[in-house]
Amino acid sequence: MCDPIGYLDFMKLVANARLVMTDSGGIQEETTILGVPCLTLRENTERPVTVTEGTNAIVGTDKKKIVEMGYQMLKGNYVKGRIPELWDGKASERIVKVLLEYKC
């Protein structure tokens, strides 16, 4: 636990973490792209691709389940996902291509 910090400092912490626990959808995406295991402390997610293809596991708010899954992930016992398709940092290039091809 720490006081609020800036985004870049936060991302440095996330990138170097062995495990992240969060209820934030954005952090679920960031841990997936960084390959850092993530436990989502909610019953659902608006970013299911982080579960199906990433390193994210939804554990809800049950303390026992959170601790058990946390230990498993720290031991390396989790599904090692892959970066989802199209998460390649080239969205702007694809958008420009579509706009240039669009005929009014």
C-alpha positions as CSV (number, residue, x, y, z in Angstrom):
1,M,0.0,0.0,0.0
2,C,1.2,3.5,-0.7
3,D,0.0,7.0,-1.2
4,P,-1.2,8.0,-4.7
5,I,1.6,8.2,-7.2
6,G,1.9,9.4,-10.8
7,Y,1.1,7.2,-13.8
8,L,4.7,6.6,-14.9
9,D,5.9,5.7,-11.4
10,F,2.8,3.5,-11.0
11,M,3.5,1.7,-14.3
12,K,7.1,1.1,-13.2
13,L,5.8,-0.6,-10.1
14,V,3.3,-2.7,-12.2
15,A,6.0,-3.7,-14.7
16,N,8.3,-4.9,-11.9
17,A,5.6,-6.6,-9.8
18,R,5.3,-10.4,-9.4
19,L,1.5,-10.0,-8.9
20,V,-1.0,-7.2,-9.0
21,M,-4.4,-7.2,-7.2
22,T,-6.9,-4.7,-8.5
23,D,-10.5,-3.8,-9.1
24,S,-9.6,-1.6,-12.0
25,G,-10.3,-2.6,-15.6
26,G,-7.5,-0.4,-16.9
27,I,-5.0,-2.1,-14.7
28,Q,-6.2,-5.5,-15.9
29,E,-5.3,-4.4,-19.5
30,E,-1.9,-3.0,-18.4
31,T,-0.9,-6.1,-16.6
32,T,-1.9,-8.2,-19.6
33,I,0.3,-6.2,-22.0
34,L,3.1,-6.3,-19.5
35,G,2.8,-10.1,-18.8
36,V,2.3,-9.5,-15.1
37,P,-0.2,-11.9,-13.3
38,C,-3.3,-10.1,-12.1
39,L,-6.0,-10.9,-9.6
40,T,-9.2,-9.0,-10.2
41,L,-11.0,-8.5,-6.9
42,R,-14.5,-8.2,-8.4
43,E,-17.1,-10.7,-9.6
44,N,-16.9,-9.7,-13.3
45,T,-14.9,-7.6,-15.7
46,E,-15.7,-5.4,-18.6
47,R,-12.4,-6.6,-20.2
48,P,-13.0,-10.4,-20.6
49,V,-10.1,-10.7,-23.1
50,T,-7.7,-10.2,-20.2
51,V,-9.1,-13.4,-18.7
52,T,-9.4,-15.5,-21.8
53,E,-6.1,-14.5,-23.4
54,G,-4.2,-12.6,-20.7
55,T,-2.8,-13.1,-17.3
56,N,-5.9,-12.0,-15.3
57,A,-8.0,-14.1,-13.0
58,I,-11.3,-13.0,-11.5
59,V,-11.4,-14.0,-7.8
60,G,-14.2,-11.9,-6.4
61,T,-14.0,-10.6,-2.9
62,D,-13.7,-13.9,-0.9
63,K,-10.6,-13.4,1.3
64,K,-9.8,-17.1,1.3
65,K,-9.9,-17.4,-2.5
66,I,-7.9,-14.2,-2.9
67,V,-5.1,-15.5,-0.7
68,E,-5.1,-19.0,-2.2
69,M,-5.0,-17.6,-5.8
70,G,-2.4,-15.0,-4.8
71,Y,-0.1,-17.7,-3.5
72,Q,-0.6,-19.9,-6.5
73,M,0.3,-17.0,-8.9
74,L,3.3,-16.1,-6.8
75,K,4.5,-19.7,-7.2
76,G,4.0,-19.4,-11.0
77,N,0.9,-21.6,-11.1
78,Y,-1.4,-19.6,-13.4
79,V,-2.3,-19.6,-17.0
80,K,0.3,-17.7,-18.9
81,G,-1.6,-15.8,-21.5
82,R,-0.7,-14.1,-24.6
83,I,-1.1,-10.5,-25.7
84,P,-4.5,-10.3,-27.4
85,E,-4.7,-9.9,-31.2
86,L,-4.4,-6.3,-32.3
87,W,-2.8,-5.1,-29.0
88,D,0.3,-4.3,-31.0
89,G,0.4,-0.5,-30.6
90,K,-0.6,0.1,-34.2
91,A,-4.3,1.1,-33.8
92,S,-3.6,4.6,-35.0
93,E,-2.0,3.2,-38.2
94,R,-5.1,1.1,-38.8
95,I,-7.4,4.0,-38.2
96,V,-5.5,6.3,-40.6
97,K,-5.6,3.5,-43.3
98,V,-9.4,3.2,-42.9
99,L,-9.9,7.0,-43.1
100,L,-7.7,7.3,-46.2
101,E,-9.6,4.5,-47.9
102,Y,-13.0,5.9,-47.0
103,K,-14.8,7.6,-49.9
104,C,-17.5,10.1,-49.2
